[in-house]
Amino acid sequence: MKMALVTTNLRGGGAEKVFLRIAGLLARRGHEVHLLLLEHLIEHELVPGVRVHALTPPGRPCPKGLLGKRLVAWRLRRLYARLARERAFDATISTLPFADEVAALARLPRLWHRIANTLSVEIERLAAAGPRKAARRRARYRALYGHANLIAVSEGVANDLRERLGLRDANIVRLYNPFPLGEIRALAQAPAPGRPDSPYVIHVGRFAPQKRHDLLLEAWRRVRRPEILVLLTHPDARLEALIRRHGLADRVRIAGFQTNPFPWIGGARLLVLCSDHEGMPNVLVEALACGTPVVSTDCPSGPREILTGALARCLTPCGDAEQLARAIERTLADPPPIEQEALARFDADAVIAGFEALPARWQAPRAG
C-alpha cells in the first residue's frame, strides 16, 4: 500500500509526534509511506523507512493567511502529483486544521482528515471572547469537514463531530492513536541528563490556554508535598512570570522540550494532565505504559476512555484547582494499580490495522 501523510511541520506537539509514529509503523509493516511537510521545521527524530518531503527550505515557515494557503496548496498539489506519477496513493491523511485546509484546497485524492481535538470546546472558548469569531470558526469547520472522510482519535471526538458540530454527512471512523507500548517502556530506561534526582511530579504539554498551566500552578500552590513540579515544555517568559506570580519559583522547574520524554515520565512519582479539552491525550497512555500514576481532568475527550476501573478515581473536574490539588495529594499517597492489560486496545499492532483498512472505508464526499 502507498500512503501520503500531510501535516504542517514536525515541531514539538503531541499530534505531530503521533503522526510521525503512525508513519513509522506503517513503513515498518512494509507500506510505502511519504510524509509531506508544508514547512521544513523539524524537532522530532525522523523514523526509518518514511520518505520525508518539505515545501520550504530547512528552517523556513510556509506563508499563512488566505493567499498563503492557496500558494501552499498549489505547491503541495505539484509535489503530490510528482510523487504519484509512477503509482497512485491508496490513501492520503492530513492532520491539524491548517494542513487539513491546505490538503482540501489542493484537492488531494482519497483524502482523510485526522481530527485530534474536541473542536466544539475550542469554539466555546472563542465564544467567551467574541460570538462572531466563534461563529466564523464553526462555519469554517463545517465547510471543511462537513462532507469529508474523518478519522476521530477517540469516541469522544467522534461524538463531538456528530452531535456538537452537527457533521451528520461526514464519514467518521474512530481510530485510537497507536502506542508501541514495549518500545515506550524500553525508551523509559534510557539515560536522561538533567532529570531531577529528588522526587518530582511531571506535566507534559505546550504552554497554551488549553493546557491550563494557570490551573496547574494554582493547584500546586495548595499541594503540601516535598516533590517539585517539572514542566516539560519550551521555556516561555509568560510561563516563568506565572510561576513567580504564584510564589513557586523554588518548587517548579521548566525542563524544556525533550525528544525522548519517557525517562522523565517514567521517573516521576505522578503525571498530571489538567487540560480543558483534548482529543486523545497521548501522555496519559504513555505514562501508564511507563508505570507512572496519573491525575487528569475529566475533560472532553479521552481521559474517561483511558482511565477506567480503579484508574477512574484519578479523574477530577475541569477548572477546579482545589479538587485537582486534592487528587494530586491523594494519588501520591495511595496510587491505584495500573493494569497493563487495560492498555491493550491502544497497542500499535491493534490500532495500525485500522489505518491499513482506510482505503476500503473511504467514501466519495457528497456535494455540500
Residue pairs with C-beta under 8 A, 6 or more apart in sequence:
1 26
1 31
1 32
1 90
1 91
1 356
1 359
2 31
2 32
2 33
2 34
2 87
2 88
2 89
2 90
3 26
3 31
3 32
3 33
3 34
3 89
3 90
3 91
3 92
3 93
3 355
4 34
4 36
4 80
4 83
4 89
4 91
4 92
4 93
4 108
5 19
5 22
5 23
5 33
5 34
5 35
5 36
5 92
5 93
5 94
5 95
6 36
6 38
6 76
6 92
6 93
6 94
6 95
6 99
6 102
6 103
6 108
7 15
7 16
7 19
7 35
7 36
7 37
7 38
7 94
7 95
7 96
7 99
8 37
8 38
8 39
8 62
8 96
8 98
8 99
9 16
9 37
9 38
9 39
9 40
9 41
9 42
9 61
10 16
10 20
10 37
10 41
10 42
10 43
10 44
10 46
11 41
11 42
11 43
11 44
12 43
12 44
12 206
12 234
12 257
13 206
14 205
14 281
14 282
14 283
15 95
15 96
15 116
15 279
16 44
16 96
17 44
17 282
18 116
18 177
18 178
18 282
19 35
19 95
19 114
20 35
20 44
20 46
20 47
20 50
21 47
21 177
21 178
21 180
21 348
22 93
22 177
22 178
22 352
22 355
23 33
23 35
23 47
23 50
24 33
24 47
24 48
24 49
24 50
25 178
25 180
25 348
25 352
26 33
26 352
26 355
26 356
27 33
27 47
27 48
27 49
27 50
28 49
29 352
29 356
31 356
32 51
32 87
33 49
33 50
33 51
34 50
34 51
34 52
34 53
34 83
34 89
35 50
35 51
35 52
35 53
36 53
36 54
36 55
36 76
36 79
36 80
37 52
37 53
37 54
37 55
38 54
38 55
38 56
38 62
38 72
38 76
38 98
38 99
38 102
39 54
39 55
39 56
39 60
39 61
39 62
40 54
40 55
40 56
40 57
40 58
40 59
40 60
41 59
41 61
42 58
43 257
43 259
44 259
45 259
46 52
53 79
53 83
55 62
55 72
55 75
55 76
55 79
56 62
62 68
62 72
63 69
63 71
63 72
64 98
69 98
69 101
69 102
69 105
70 105
72 102
73 102
73 103
73 105
73 106
74 106
76 102
76 103
76 106
76 108
77 106
77 107
77 108
80 89
80 92
80 106
80 108
83 89
88 109
89 109
89 110
90 110
90 359
91 110
91 112
91 358
91 359
91 362
92 103
92 108
92 109
92 110
92 111
92 112
93 111
93 112
93 113
93 114
93 151
93 355
93 358
94 100
94 102
94 103
94 104
94 108
94 111
94 112
94 113
94 114
95 113
95 114
95 116
96 116
97 141
97 144
100 113
100 144
100 145
101 144
103 111
103 113
104 111
104 113
104 144
104 148
110 359
110 362
111 148
111 149
112 148
112 149
112 150
112 151
112 173
112 358
112 362
113 144
113 145
113 148
113 149
113 150
113 151
114 150
114 151
114 153
115 145
115 150
115 151
115 152
115 153
115 157
115 161
115 279
116 153
116 157
116 279
116 280
117 157
117 277
117 278
117 279
118 156
118 157
118 160
118 164
118 277
118 278
118 279
118 300
118 301
119 141
119 160
119 161
119 164
119 165
120 160
120 164
120 165
120 300
121 160
121 276
121 277
121 299
121 300
122 137
122 210
122 277
123 134
123 137
123 138
123 141
124 134
125 209
125 210
125 276
126 133
126 134
126 137
127 133
127 134
138 165
141 165
142 165
142 166
142 167
143 368
145 161
145 165
145 167
145 170
146 167
146 169
146 170
146 368
147 169
147 170
147 365
147 366
147 367
147 368
148 170
148 171
148 365
149 170
149 171
149 173
149 361
149 362
149 363
149 365
150 161
150 167
150 170
150 171
150 172
150 173
151 172
151 173
151 174
151 175
151 358
152 158
152 161
152 172
152 173
152 174
152 175
152 279
153 174
153 175
153 176
153 177
153 279
153 280
153 302
154 174
154 176
154 279
154 280
154 301
154 302
154 305
155 174
155 301
155 305
156 279
156 300
156 301
156 302
156 304
156 305
157 174
157 279
157 280
157 301
157 302
158 172
158 174
159 301
160 300
160 301
161 167
161 170
161 172
162 168
162 170
162 172
169 366
171 361
171 362
171 363
173 354
173 358
173 361
175 351
175 354
175 355
176 280
176 345
176 346
176 351
177 280
177 282
177 285
177 346
177 351
178 346
178 347
178 348
178 350
178 351
178 352
178 355
179 282
179 285
179 286
179 289
179 343
179 346
179 347
179 348
179 351
180 347
180 348
181 289
181 340
181 343
181 346
181 347
181 348
184 262
184 286
184 289
184 290
185 289
185 290
185 291
187 260
187 262
187 263
188 262
188 263
188 265
188 266
188 290
189 263
189 266
190 260
190 262
190 263
191 263
192 258
192 260
192 263
192 264
192 267
194 255
195 255
195 263
195 264
195 267
196 228
196 230
196 253
196 267
198 226
198 227
198 228
199 226
199 227
199 228
199 269
200 227
200 228
200 229
200 230
200 253
200 267
200 268
200 269
201 220
201 225
201 227
201 228
201 229
201 230
201 268
201 269
201 270
201 271
201 272
201 328
201 332
202 229
202 230
202 231
202 232
202 264
202 265
202 268
202 270
202 271
202 272
202 292
203 213
203 216
203 229
203 230
203 231
203 232
203 233
203 271
203 272
203 273
203 274
204 232
204 233
204 261
204 264
204 265
204 271
204 283
205 211
205 232
205 233
205 273
205 275
205 283
206 233
206 234
207 213
207 233
207 234
207 236
207 238
207 239
209 276
210 275
210 276
210 277
210 278
211 274
211 275
212 274
212 275
212 276
212 297
212 319
213 231
213 233
213 239
213 242
214 242
215 274
215 319
215 321
215 324
216 229
216 272
216 274
216 324
217 242
217 243
217 246
217 248
217 252
218 246
218 321
219 274
219 321
219 322
219 324
219 325
219 328
220 229
220 246
220 248
220 251
220 252
220 325
220 328
221 246
221 247
221 248
222 321
222 322
222 325
223 325
223 328
223 329
224 329
225 328
225 329
225 332
227 269
227 270
227 332
228 251
228 252
228 253
229 248
229 251
229 252
229 253
230 252
230 253
230 255
230 264
230 268
231 239
231 252
231 253
231 254
231 255
232 255
232 256
232 257
232 258
232 261
232 264
233 239
233 254
233 256
233 257
234 256
234 257
235 254
235 256
236 254
239 254
240 254
243 249
243 252
243 254
255 264
258 264
261 286
262 286
262 290
265 271
265 283
265 286
265 287
265 290
265 292
266 290
266 291
266 292
268 287
268 292
269 292
269 293
269 332
270 292
270 293
270 294
270 295
270 328
270 331
270 332
270 335
271 283
271 284
271 287
271 292
271 293
271 294
271 295
272 294
272 295
272 296
272 324
272 328
273 281
273 283
273 284
273 294
273 295
273 296
273 297
273 303
274 296
274 297
274 324
275 281
275 297
275 299
276 297
276 299
276 318
276 319
277 299
277 300
277 301
278 299
278 300
278 301
278 302
278 303
279 301
279 302
280 301
280 302
280 305
281 296
281 302
281 303
281 306
284 294
284 296
284 302
284 303
284 306
284 307
285 306
285 343
285 346
287 293
287 294
288 294
288 306
288 311
288 338
288 340
288 343
289 340
289 343
291 338
293 314
293 331
293 332
293 335
293 336
293 338
294 307
294 311
294 314
294 331
295 314
295 316
295 324
295 327
295 328
295 331
296 303
296 307
296 314
296 315
296 316
297 303
297 315
297 316
297 317
297 318
297 319
297 324
298 304
298 315
298 316
298 317
298 318
299 318
303 315
304 312
304 315
306 346
307 314
307 315
308 342
309 339
309 342
310 336
310 337
310 339
311 336
311 338
311 342
313 336
314 327
314 331
314 336
316 323
316 324
316 326
316 327
317 323
344 350
